[in-house]
């Protein structure tokens, strides 16, 4: 749904209209912003780096947690104060009444991944240029990430009904992109210089379920629209490929051999959320986790350098001291390399609001600190084991110190994981993959020297 308010005066004739964009939330929202930016540039709009230089501002919002909703509303208010002409889209846009009540001056509100409605709103409030320079837009589209890595969105929405999550209410059920469309986009990105693909969706391992795993053809070869074939196709492109938001369904095991062969980056982002059967049941989590530890141990035997990152929630309604200890035991035994932890939030519209036995904030806080302390110990031990090894790392750019660069190992996704502080006697450009000797480590980061 799109709601539109009064139309402002058009810009001066012959001026090139400029649009500013604020992108909040997860990488999936960032991909939405990139698609919007690509459409804007294809029509001749310029992208402004600041509020003052923009004729209007787009705010792509997040609405997953109450804290994210507040951040989005604050960002909208900041844009209105700084610029005055604001269009809102994204997850919080699914609740236009909330936005318009807080900020009645917004020009338009659209829901998540409603690209056509966003462009209609822009056209209404900012006259398009007469001569759009479509040749300025590369085949791979325009991105908001550095040139050497890109997020590859394979689906929208989610079929799961986790009690704490409102994503299906915001973005709908699973809608997978046909596999040949995804692989063609990935190939274009690689041709444009991307060295690292980050596969994202709400449930990556469910990819293709809604399409009944429909077969397609890419480069003359048959591929079914499913997780395994997607990994196989991406693995043929010769760049790092990370799998994010992978639920631990049994068929995930079939992708591990591709990691052992070096076709897929040995990295899995699995949102376990908890380990206690009682809490997982209350969360309505998909995928049975009774053999997860056993499977993780087998994965590590097959791929010794496999890195596992995850997210967890502590203080969920009904979580007992025993449940929490089960969670701590799990992350110790599974040796989770990277972990994010959230204190349970009573998110508006989430089914978990109606559960009994909500915990006091003090209990959530105490458990969060204990979780983070335990995870820091695990991460430090995992990092210390890397000292003395030789690893391939990808350069993100220079650090603040002369002769030092910020890089990442195969165990580190951008923005969310650690970094490698890398010494080099010769200049290194972003995206270059080099061999490094790991000389030191702390709880989250590594230190090394280019070989």
N, C-alpha and C positions, 0 to 999 in steps of 0.2 A: 504494500500500500504506500502511496505517496501523498503527502499533504503539502499544499503550497499556499504561501501567504502573498501579500502585496508585492507586485513587481517593481523593482527599483528602476531608476532612469538608466538607459543604455549608456555604454561608454562612448567616448568621442569617436567619430568616424575616422578610419584609417589607423587607429591605434590597435596594437596587437594585444588582445585580452590576455590577462595573466591570472592563473588560478594557483592558490596555495593549497597544500594538502597536509593534514595532520593524521597520521596513521597510528592507532592505538591497538593494543591487544596482541594476539598470537601471530605467528608467521602466516597462518591461513588468511587472516585479515590483511596482512602485508601484501599477499598475492592479489587480493581484491583491489587494493590500492594501486598496485602496479598495472593491473588491467585497466583501471580507470585512467591512470596517467597516460597509458598507451593510446587509449581512445581520444583523450584530450589533445595530445600532441598530433595524432593523425588528422585531427580536424583543424589544426593550426593554432590552438591555444598554446601559450607559453606557461611553464611551471615556475612559480615564484618561490624563492627560497625563504621568504619572510612575509609576515603579515602586511607590512607597510607597502610592499611592492605588488601586492595582489589586488585584483579587482573583486574577487570573492574568495572565500576559503571553504574547502571541503574538510569535514571532520569525520573520519572513519572510526566509529566507536566500538567499544567492547562492553558486553553486558553479562558476562559469565558469572562474576562474583559481585556482591554488593560494593566491595571496594573498587572494582573496575568500573561499575556504574557511576560511582561518585567521581572517579578520575575522569570519565568521559564527560560528565556534566560540567566539571571544572574546566576541561579543555574547550568545550563549547563556549562557556562563559568568557574564557580568556580570548578566544578568537573573535567573539562579538565585541568585546571591549577594545581589542586592538585594531579590528578591521571594520566591523559593523555588518558585513554581508557574509552570511554563513549558511551553508547547506550541510545537512547531517545525514550520514548513511551508516551502515554496519549493524551489528547485533542489537545495540540499544535502539536503533531505528525501528525495530519491530514494535516498540512501544512509543509511538509518536506523542501520545497524550502526556507521558512522563516528561519528554523533552520540551514540548511546547508549554507545559505548565511551569517548568523551571526557567525556560528561555523563550518567551513568546516572540522575540524578534527574529528567530531563525527563519530563513527564506523557504526552506523545504526540508522534509524528512522522508527518507526512504529506508527500507529494510535491508538486511544483509544480501550480498551478491545480486542486487537489483541494478545491474549496470545500465540498462536502457533507461530506467527511471531516473538514475543519477544524471545521465546525459540530457534527458528531457528537462530536468530541473536547471542544469547549467545553461542550456539553450534559452530557457525562459528568462533567466536573470542575467545572462551575459551573452550578448549577441555574438554568434560565431563569426570568425573571420571569413571574408569573401573568397579567399584563395588558399585553402588548406594545403600545406606542403607535405603531402603524404610520403614523399620520397625521403623525408627526414626521419621517418620511423623505421628502425631496423626490423628485419623479418622476425627476429626473436622477441620483439616488443621492447618497451622501456621498463627498467627495473629500479627499485629503490635500494637494492643491495649492491655491494661492490661488484665489479665486473667479473671476478673470478669464482663467485658462487651464486647459486640461485635456488629458490624454493620452487618445487614442482608439485602443484596441487593436483591430486588424482581423482578427487571426489568432493562432493558437498554433502552436508547433513550426516545423520547417523540413525541407525535402526535401534540402537541400544536405549534403554530407559533407566539409566542409573538414577537412583533416587535423589542424589545431590546435584544433578546436572540439568540445565535447561537448554542445552544446545539444540536438541530436536525441536523444542518449542520455538527457538529462534531461527534455526536454519532448515528445519524439516528433516524428512527421512533421507537415507542414503541415496545419492544420485551419482553413480560412477561415470567418469569420462571414458569413452571407448578407448581401448588400449592403443590403437594406432594413432589416435589424436595425441595421447600422452607421449608416445615414443617419438612422434614427429616433432613435437615441441621440444623434447629433451635433446634431440639431434640438432635442432636449430640453435639451442642454447650453447651446446658444445662447439658448434661452428663459430659462434659469436665470441668464444674465448672462455666460457665457463669451465672450470676445472673440478667443481664439486657440486653435485646435485643433492638437494635435501628434499626427500619425498615426504609430503605432508597430506593429511586428511584428518577426519575425526576418528576413523577406524581403518587404518591402512590394510590390516590383514583381512578385512571384510570386502576389500575391493572386488568389484564385479558381481557380487552376490545379487544385486538388483537387476543386473543384465543377464542373469543366468549364465555368467561366464562366456558370453558370446564370442565366437571366434572371429578374428580379423586378420588382415595380412599387412605386414610391414616389411619393406625391402625384400619382397618376394617370399617371405617366410611366414608360416602360420603362427599366430599367437592368440591364446585365449585371454579374455579380459579377466584375469585373476592375478593374485599376489605373486605367485611363483613365476609366471610368464612375464610379468612386469619386471621383476628382478632380473630375469634372464635377458630381456631386451635391453634394459638399462646397463647391465653388466657388460654388454658388447660395445659400449661407447668409449671405454678406456679412460673414464674419469672416476673420481671418488663418488660413491653413491651411498648416502645415509638413509636408513629407514626409520622414520619417526612415527610415534603413536601406533605401535604394533601391539595388538592384544595377543596374549599367549595361546592362541588356538593351536591345536596339534599340527595343522599344516604349515605352521611357521618353521617347524623342524626341517622342512624340505628346502628352505632357503640357506640353511647353514652350510651345506656343501659348496654353494656359490661363494660364500665368504672364505671357506678353506682354499678355494681355487684362486682367490684374489680378485674375483669379478665384482663382488659387492664389498663395500667397506665393512670391516668387522665391528659393527656398532649396531645396537638395537635400543631404541627408545620405547620402553614398555611401561605404560602407566598402570602399575600394579595397584596403587591407591591404598592397599592394606594387605595383611597376610592372615588375619584371624578369620576363620570361617563364619563366625557369628557376625562380624562387622561386614564382611563381603556380602553376606546374604541380605543384611539391612541396606547395603548400598545398591543391591540388585545388579551386581557386576556380572558381565558376560564372561564366558570361558571358565571352565573348571580349573582350579589352581591347586588341586590336591597333589599333583605330581610335578609342580613347577620347579621345586628345588632339584629334583632328580633330573629334569630336563635341562636345567641351567648347567648342572655339573657335566652332563653329556655334551652340551654345546661347547663348554670350555675345553673338554678333552679333544673335541674335533677342531676347535679354533682357539688355541691357547691365548691369543692376543685379543679375544673378543671383549669389547667394552659394553657394559649395560648401564644405561641411565634410566631413571624412573621418577615418578612423582608419587607422593603419599599424602594422606590426610590423617591428621591426629585430632582426637577430641570429637570424633563422630558420635551422634546420639547413641547412647547405650554402650559405648566403648568402656570396658572394664579395665582395671589394672592388669589383669591376666591377658586380655586382648592386646593391650599395648606391649606387654613383654613378648608376646608372640611376634609382634611386628618387629621389635628390636632383634629378636633371635633370627628372624628371616633375613634382615638386611646383613647381619653378620655372616650367616651361613651362605647366602647367595653372593656375598662379596660385591654388592652393588657399587659400581665404580663412581657414578654420579647420581645424586638424588636431590630433588626439590621436595620441600615439605610445606604443607599449608595447614594452618589451624582451621578447623571446620567453620564455615560461615553459613548462617541461616539465610541462604539466598532466596530472594523473592521469587515465588512461583515454583520453587523446587518441592518435590514430594516429601523430602526429608524433613521439611518444617513440621510435618504432622506426626513425626516419630516421637515416641516417649523418651524420657530419660536424657534430656539435653544436659550437657555438662557445663559447669561454671567456667567463665573465661580464665580464671586462675589455673584451673586444671589443664585446659588447653595450652596455656602458655608454658606451664611446667613440662608437659609432655613434649611440646615443640622443642624446647631447649635440650631436653634429654635426647631426643631423636637427632638433632643437629650435632650434638657432641659425639654421639655414637658414630654417626655417618662421617664426621671429620676424622675420627680415628681410622675408620675403614679406608677412606680416601687417601689418608696419609700413608698407610701401609701399602696400598696399591701403587701409589706414586713412587714411594721409596724403592719398590721392586723394579722400577724402570731405570734406576741409576746404573750407568755402565752399558746400557743397551744402545743400539743404533736403530734409529727410526726415521721413516719418511715423515716430513712435516710440510705443511702448506703455509706460505707466507701471506699474512694479512696486511702487513705494512710496518713502517719503522716505529720503534718505541720512543720514549722521551730521551733515552740515552744514546749517545753517538756510538755507532757500530753495533747496535742491538736492534733486533726485530721482534715483532709479535707474530708468532706462528701457532699452528695447531697440529697436534698429532691426529691420527685416525680415531683416537678416543675422545676427541673434542669437537663438538658442534659449535658453530659461531654463536656468540651472545650468551649461551646458557651454560657452557662447560668451561674448563680451564684453558690456559694458554701455555705456550712454550716460549720463554724468553731466550732468544737465540742470538749468540754472538757470531758475527761474520766479518771477515777482513775485506770482503768485496760487496758491492751494492747488490741488493736483492729486490726484485720487483714483486708486487702483490700477485698471488696466483702461482708463483713458481714453487715447485715441489723439490725439496732438497733432502739429502741425508744428513742427519745430525747425531752427534754423540751426546747422550743425556748425562749431564755431570752432577745435577743436584735436583732436589724436589722439596716442595712443602706440601701442605694438606691438599691443595687443589692444582697447583701449577708445577711445570717442569722447567728446568734450565739446561741449555745445551750449547754446543759449538758446532758450526757447520763443518762437515768433513771435506 
